[in-house]
Amino acid sequence: DASKINGKINGLYTSLGAFFKFKGHRYKILKAEIGNGIGKNGEVISDDLEIACGGEKSIKVFEIQREGKKVQKIGEFKLGSQIRKGSIISNV
């Protein structure tokens, strides 16, 4: 459920953070909001890292941090990222 995920992102921001793994790398989501995107659970449905949460809701990621790297706004992050539209994030 997108609202529960967004709540965890906001609630865990100052401590552990909400994270996922993709191709062996850990990514922490620092800022996001609920969107209206449609897709399969964990599917990246836009080039701006919007992730479907099943049903008719999604999470739009605005700030992210790859393990061992600096915090990035999504525009900067997507320039060098392997996470593209159509990717599946299965272990959130």
N, C-alpha and C positions, 0 to 999 in steps of 0.2 A: 504494500500500500504506500503510495507516494507521500501521503501526509505523515506516516510513521517514519519513513526514511528521512524526510526533511526535518522532522523533529529531532532525530538522532544526530543529524549533521549539525544543527544549531545547538543542541544540548551538549554535545561532546566536543565542541569547537576548542574550548580552552584546555581540555585534558587530552585524552587519547585521540580523539577525532574519529570521524567515520571514514572507513577506508574500504578499498577493494583491491584485488590482485588481478593483473592482466599480463599474460606472458611472463610470469615469474617476477614481475615488479609490483611493488606496493604503491598505491596512490591514495593520498588523503584528500577528501573533499572538504574544503574549508567554507565555501559559501555556495548556496544553491537555493532554488525556489521551485515550487510546484508548477508544472506546465500541463498542457492539454494534449500532449503527443500520444499517439496510439502505436502500439507494437507489442512484441513478445517481451516477457520479463527479462530485463537485462540487455535488451537490444539498444544499441546506439542508433537513434533515429534522426540525428542531424549532424552536420559537420561541426557544430558548436557544442558537442558533447551533451546532448539531451538524451537521457536514458529512460526508456519505457519501463514502467512498473506494473504492467498488466492493466487490463481494462482501458480506461480513457484518461489516464494520468501519467505523468512523467516527472523526472527531475531534471531541471536545467542547471548545469554546473557553471559557476562563475569564477571560482578560485579553486585551484588544485595544487597539490604538491607531490611530486614523485619522490619516493624514498631517496634520501641523501641529496636532494636538490632544493632549490629555493622555491618559495611560493610564486605561482604564476597566475595571471588573469587568463581566462580561457582563450582569448585571441592569440596571446603569446604561446601558450601551451600547444595549441593545435598545429603550429608551424613545424614542430619537430616530433610530434607524437605519432605512434603507430596505431593509436585508437582512432578509427575512422567510422563513418556512417556504415552501418551493417555489421559492425563488430558485436560480439556477444560477451557481456560481462556476467559470468555465471557465479562468482563467489563473492557476493557483496556482504 
